[in-house]
Amino acid sequence: MGTLSYSVGDKEHKVLCNSVLTIGRDKSNDVVLSDLMVSRNHAVIRRLGDGEYYLIDSGSSNGSRLNDQRVAAPTRLSDGDTICIGRTCFVFKQDATPRQYIDSLSFQETIILDSPEIKDITILVADIRGFTSLSEQVPIQTLTKMMSKWFHDVSNVIYKNDGAVDKFIGDCVFARWEAEQVPRNVLKAMKTAWLIGALTERLSAHFPELPGKLRIGVGINTGKASVGIGADNTALGDAVNTAFRLESATKAIGTDVVMSASSYKHLPEQFWKDNERRVRLRGKKEPMRVCALSFPQLEAVLQSVRIA
């Protein structure tokens, strides 16, 4: 469990970071700071999974600083980090769950129970196009508001479609589906990809100061991965690495979504046979069969295939 420790005057405070902790000047916040340098709704600390916490600035006027660096995108917190909001500085603490070892036999049993699980999962990686260039053109206040909304909306879409957010990496989201029904997982990931693409484009209407419409690239892959690694409960393995490579391939191919054969083979052949190609992915010795789809094509597939 994560906690925030801070001082106001002579008083020391310590609060638990539950799934969502809000900080600001408005009295509706979980942590209320009576400081005119603090915006009414200044920042959010949000927990993903069992133990990964992110600091999200809500587009505040004066910004939120993590270890003396202003944050523009959702940024993961680590034990001992310092967060400064207005004139108040917080120390984030996250204790590792202690293991209890009784004897050598119990020790061996604990290792077995705590070992990461190897399972077939479907992975989605979505990345905002041209984010580096965008961050150089757009005021940081606009950028932080935009990323805060994107983070919130993308999380909701993933959870509503039975997925789990593994992590956010700046302007990129990594999500996974672990249920045993792989064909259903693939369709859920495809639907999620389309919804994220749509909500990302709509951000332009909320932020007219952006230089153009926002777009994303999406990689989808299905394969075996180690699930439950570390305190973050993350997934690791070649299947995860491949999903990131597929997302990168959308730029080279010039399309919106690139899926591996291990994912699209669960669809009726008429939906992928004309869009199949071979591409070379970084780190792979041989070209890989993929299916490249635009968002309109993806929408057509989803309208034709029923998700059980």
C-alpha positions as MATLAB code, in Angstrom:
seq = 'MGTLSYSVGDKEHKVLCNSVLTIGRDKSNDVVLSDLMVSRNHAVIRRLGDGEYYLIDSGSSNGSRLNDQRVAAPTRLSDGDTICIGRTCFVFKQDATPRQYIDSLSFQETIILDSPEIKDITILVADIRGFTSLSEQVPIQTLTKMMSKWFHDVSNVIYKNDGAVDKFIGDCVFARWEAEQVPRNVLKAMKTAWLIGALTERLSAHFPELPGKLRIGVGINTGKASVGIGADNTALGDAVNTAFRLESATKAIGTDVVMSASSYKHLPEQFWKDNERRVRLRGKKEPMRVCALSFPQLEAVLQSVRIA';
ca = [
       0.000    0.000    0.000;
       1.242    3.480   -0.844;
       1.162    6.452    1.534;
       1.809   10.194    1.346;
       3.460   12.022    4.235;
       3.491   15.833    4.443;
       3.504   18.741    6.868;
       1.132   21.695    7.180;
       2.423   24.156    9.755;
       3.489   22.155   12.782;
       1.242   19.209   11.990;
       2.422   16.014   10.324;
      -0.045   14.168    8.088;
      -0.055   10.723    6.541;
      -2.704    9.502    4.099;
      -3.237    6.183    2.374;
      -3.246    6.107   -1.413;
      -6.298    4.086   -2.345;
      -7.353    3.498   -5.952;
      -7.708    7.262   -6.517;
      -6.385   10.094   -4.317;
      -7.175   13.685   -5.348;
      -5.183   16.754   -4.281;
      -6.249   20.383   -4.650;
      -7.614   23.557   -3.115;
     -11.288   22.577   -3.493;
     -12.831   21.021   -0.386;
     -14.047   18.021   -2.388;
     -10.480   16.693   -2.677;
      -9.054   13.923   -0.504;
      -6.100   16.173    0.378;
      -7.113   19.841    0.651;
      -4.344   22.438    0.442;
      -5.278   26.010    1.391;
      -2.708   27.569   -0.907;
      -3.453   29.989   -3.747;
      -0.576   28.443   -5.707;
      -2.602   25.208   -5.791;
      -5.380   24.791   -8.360;
      -8.869   23.763   -7.260;
      -8.351   20.289   -8.727;
      -4.602   20.054   -9.000;
      -3.416   16.453   -9.207;
      -4.418   12.809   -8.840;
      -2.550    9.755   -7.618;
      -4.056    6.671   -9.187;
      -3.323    3.021   -8.453;
      -3.250    0.425  -11.215;
      -3.519   -3.247  -10.398;
      -2.241   -4.304   -7.000;
       0.582   -1.871   -6.496;
       1.533    0.543   -9.270;
       0.882    4.235   -8.539;
       0.903    7.125  -11.012;
       1.045   10.872  -10.446;
      -1.253   12.733  -12.852;
      -1.287   16.517  -13.029;
      -4.815   17.715  -13.842;
      -3.623   20.614  -15.962;
      -2.896   22.853  -12.982;
      -1.699   26.422  -13.479;
       1.567   25.962  -11.566;
       2.192   22.308  -12.283;
       3.134   19.303  -10.162;
       6.781   18.430   -9.599;
       8.163   14.942   -9.061;
      11.719   14.882   -7.713;
      12.049   18.521   -8.852;
      10.878   17.765  -12.416;
       7.541   19.020  -13.713;
       5.350   16.156  -14.951;
       3.469   16.434  -18.240;
       2.255   12.862  -18.637;
       1.127   10.265  -16.084;
       4.327    9.305  -14.255;
       4.899    6.201  -12.186;
       5.855    6.686   -8.540;
       8.587    4.848   -6.674;
       9.234    4.459   -2.960;
      10.851    7.623   -1.569;
       9.751    9.974   -4.352;
       9.108   13.627   -3.476;
       6.032   15.352   -4.921;
       5.738   19.145   -4.640;
       2.392   20.877   -5.177;
       2.348   24.572   -4.462;
       4.233   25.142   -1.207;
       3.617   21.602    0.068;
       5.952   18.681   -0.521;
       4.883   15.064   -0.057;
       6.992   11.954    0.404;
       5.573    8.868   -1.289;
       6.230    5.576    0.468;
       5.385    2.115   -0.734;
       6.195   -0.845    1.450;
       6.898   -4.208   -0.123;
       4.669   -6.993    1.127;
       6.756   -9.008    3.591;
       7.179  -12.692    3.007;
       6.801  -15.041    5.929;
       9.106  -18.051    5.974;
       8.552  -20.638    8.691;
      10.941  -23.445    7.824;
      12.689  -24.903    4.770;
       9.588  -26.801    3.612;
       7.390  -23.727    3.948;
      10.064  -21.735    2.133;
       9.897  -24.071   -0.862;
       6.100  -23.944   -0.904;
       6.134  -20.140   -0.782;
       8.492  -19.949   -3.743;
       6.122  -22.142   -5.749;
       3.065  -20.100   -4.812;
       4.824  -16.798   -5.494;
       6.230  -17.870   -8.851;
       4.912  -15.925  -11.831;
       2.265  -17.764  -13.818;
       2.904  -18.626  -17.462;
      -0.267  -18.185  -19.487;
      -1.601  -17.234  -22.894;
      -2.582  -13.579  -22.935;
      -3.602  -11.030  -25.532;
      -1.630   -7.785  -25.388;
      -2.517   -4.337  -26.699;
       0.002   -1.512  -27.012;
      -1.278    1.922  -28.102;
       0.943    4.958  -28.624;
       0.105    8.588  -29.439;
       1.651    9.598  -32.766;
       4.181   12.447  -32.791;
       4.026   13.081  -29.060;
       7.596   14.391  -28.825;
       6.946   16.999  -31.507;
       3.590   17.816  -29.937;
       5.179   18.438  -26.535;
       7.457   21.032  -28.129;
       4.556   22.931  -29.736;
       1.870   22.871  -27.031;
       1.983   24.723  -23.676;
       2.721   22.326  -20.844;
      -0.560   23.200  -19.085;
      -2.521   22.082  -22.156;
      -0.342   18.979  -22.508;
      -0.909   17.906  -18.902;
      -4.676   18.446  -19.140;
      -4.781   16.459  -22.352;
      -2.735   13.550  -20.998;
      -4.724   13.468  -17.763;
      -7.952   13.103  -19.738;
      -6.405   10.536  -22.092;
      -5.103    8.491  -19.148;
      -8.522    8.523  -17.468;
     -10.573    7.747  -20.594;
      -8.232    5.016  -21.861;
      -8.222    3.304  -18.444;
     -12.032    3.278  -18.371;
     -12.286    1.829  -21.895;
      -9.857   -0.981  -21.074;
     -11.600   -1.917  -17.815;
     -15.073   -1.795  -19.407;
     -13.855   -4.294  -21.998;
     -12.547   -6.731  -19.377;
      -8.882   -5.853  -19.835;
      -6.266   -4.750  -17.322;
      -3.934   -1.783  -17.638;
      -0.469   -3.219  -17.122;
       1.203    0.200  -17.244;
       1.362    3.610  -18.855;
       4.724    4.615  -20.303;
       4.494    8.325  -21.034;
       2.174    8.566  -24.058;
       1.857    4.773  -24.447;
      -0.513    2.297  -22.778;
       0.168   -1.436  -22.342;
      -2.937   -3.525  -21.573;
      -3.607   -7.235  -21.402;
      -6.420   -9.814  -21.400;
      -5.867  -13.034  -19.445;
      -9.178  -14.915  -19.655;
      -9.058  -18.415  -21.151;
     -11.332  -17.554  -24.102;
      -8.601  -16.368  -26.494;
     -10.901  -15.572  -29.480;
     -13.040  -13.400  -27.201;
      -9.926  -11.703  -25.794;
      -8.742  -10.823  -29.298;
     -12.095   -9.276  -30.189;
     -12.157   -7.361  -26.909;
      -8.673   -6.019  -27.620;
      -9.744   -5.024  -31.141;
     -12.823   -3.225  -29.823;
     -10.674   -1.473  -27.226;
      -8.213   -0.389  -29.926;
     -11.022    1.145  -31.984;
     -12.485    2.932  -28.947;
      -9.090    4.329  -27.917;
      -8.551    5.551  -31.472;
     -11.936    7.306  -31.453;
     -11.515    8.954  -28.047;
      -7.993   10.097  -28.967;
      -9.279   11.859  -32.091;
     -12.049   13.502  -30.056;
      -9.451   15.103  -27.788;
      -8.853   17.641  -30.553;
     -12.348   19.036  -29.962;
     -11.585   19.473  -26.251;
      -8.254   21.152  -26.959;
      -8.574   23.404  -30.047;
      -5.070   24.765  -29.428;
      -3.582   21.449  -30.595;
      -1.910   21.761  -34.015;
      -3.947   18.920  -35.526;
      -5.938   15.766  -34.839;
      -4.331   13.295  -32.486;
      -3.843    9.754  -33.773;
      -2.555    6.513  -32.320;
      -0.888    3.349  -33.548;
      -1.856   -0.015  -32.028;
      -0.106   -3.373  -31.846;
      -2.036   -6.511  -30.830;
      -0.392   -9.867  -30.104;
      -1.351  -13.151  -28.437;
       1.155  -15.484  -26.827;
       2.634  -16.903  -23.659;
       3.936  -14.514  -21.016;
       4.966  -14.552  -17.381;
       2.219  -12.780  -15.458;
       2.548  -11.416  -11.947;
       6.154  -10.212  -12.055;
       7.256   -8.060   -9.128;
       5.210   -5.646   -7.045;
       3.773   -4.177  -10.255;
       2.175   -7.516  -11.188;
       3.394   -6.922  -14.731;
       3.677   -9.307  -17.677;
       6.995  -10.145  -19.323;
       8.151  -12.224  -22.257;
       8.594  -12.301  -26.014;
       4.838  -11.949  -26.549;
       4.942   -8.572  -24.783;
       8.032   -7.404  -26.671;
       6.394   -8.411  -29.959;
       3.293   -6.325  -29.199;
       5.499   -3.238  -28.777;
       7.289   -4.047  -32.065;
       3.928   -4.413  -33.837;
       2.868   -0.979  -32.621;
       6.102    0.472  -34.013;
       5.404   -1.289  -37.329;
       2.216    0.773  -37.820;
       4.439    3.775  -38.595;
       6.476    1.919  -41.236;
       3.395    0.355  -42.849;
       1.324    3.529  -42.630;
      -1.700    1.993  -40.953;
      -3.548    2.224  -37.633;
      -3.471   -1.338  -36.254;
      -1.040   -4.224  -36.806;
      -1.975   -7.674  -35.451;
       0.094  -10.842  -35.293;
      -1.083  -14.105  -36.837;
      -1.459  -15.544  -33.342;
      -4.236  -12.969  -32.822;
      -5.949  -12.574  -36.193;
      -6.100  -16.338  -36.861;
      -9.052  -16.350  -34.426;
     -11.054  -14.210  -36.881;
     -12.886  -15.512  -39.965;
     -10.447  -15.588  -42.886;
     -12.373  -13.065  -44.993;
     -11.510  -10.334  -42.503;
      -7.742  -10.674  -42.775;
      -6.726  -12.549  -45.940;
      -6.558   -9.391  -48.100;
      -4.719   -7.433  -45.408;
      -2.054  -10.002  -44.583;
       1.603   -9.221  -45.215;
       5.082  -10.036  -43.961;
       7.131   -7.469  -42.082;
      10.508   -7.466  -40.400;
      10.331   -6.600  -36.731;
      13.324   -5.416  -34.756;
      14.813   -8.325  -32.811;
      13.240  -10.984  -35.060;
      15.392  -13.074  -37.415;
      12.609  -13.883  -39.855;
       9.817  -11.733  -41.318;
       6.567  -12.064  -39.391;
       3.072  -12.514  -40.789;
       0.802   -9.665  -39.721;
      -2.561   -8.180  -40.557;
      -2.623   -4.405  -41.104;
      -5.948   -2.601  -40.636;
      -7.122    0.983  -40.638;
      -9.631    2.014  -37.979;
     -12.526    2.013  -40.522;
     -11.565   -1.549  -41.510;
     -11.342   -2.534  -37.853;
     -14.792   -1.070  -37.236;
     -16.193   -3.102  -40.144;
     -14.773   -6.306  -38.650;
     -16.258   -5.532  -35.240;
     -19.681   -4.864  -36.779;
     -19.592   -8.233  -38.532;
     -18.234  -10.441  -35.761;
     -20.207  -10.912  -32.570;
     -18.282  -10.881  -29.276;
     -19.578  -13.804  -27.229;
];
